[in-house]
Amino acid sequence: EWRKNRDYAAELIKELTAKGATVVFVSGDAGSKSIIESMKDYKYDAVVSIHCNASNNNSSVKGVEVFYSEEDKNGKGGIGEDGLPSILSKKLGTNKLKSDTLTHFGSNGFLRGGVYSPSVLLEMGYLTNEYDKLNIDSLRDRQKKMKLVAEGLVEFLNPKKAK
């Protein structure tokens, strides 16, 4: 899974840097020391965590999912129309917009330690579903989806320019 996640990240980095963004790539568990330390070293405008999902007992479960922090559901990192999760779920054509009950997000945004940034966790499909796996392994599909994510980030961060 790590390689597939990294492939998505590489495509997103390419798209965002082409649009003039500065991207900080940090790999590891969301609570890892390297990520927490990087939050102190850089000012983030948004955080995107990319993953591939799996289902232990149902190979028919499929699709892209967008997770957001429950604590920020009414803020810019939340599910309001102009919130990052809403914009990305529309761009990616998914209605699977879910509150993150895991430990990936802390209070009021990404991670802990008083550092806030609107954030999403993107599950790019299920490795246990043959259709999703084909898309996950497809360079063309990966490029298309990361282009949409980059467009969504630009829209979120620069709403006047995007329109």
C-alpha angles and dihedrals in degrees: 000000000000092000092050092048089049090051090055091046092051091053092048092048090051092050095046097046089050086058091052099259125144108229126197112199117200122174127204145062113329091246095045121128092240092058095043090049092049089054088061094047099048137040107233123205090190139352124220118189113193125203144154117233133219137193120213097204110020122057091181093068107105147152145075116295130197118206125194137181112273090211090062099041093125097040134075091280091052141074100285114124092261094041120116096243093051093048093048095045090053092047091049092045096236131133090195097109109154140178110243110240092172126090096262093100129046129200114313098001140331122002129329139282099079095290111131129197131150105255146182136190111216120203102197096199142302120294087201092062115078095214093049091044091055089052093045090052093046115099090201093054092045091051092048094050095045090049087056092048090050090050089050092051091050090049091049096045097038106027094166094051094045094058 
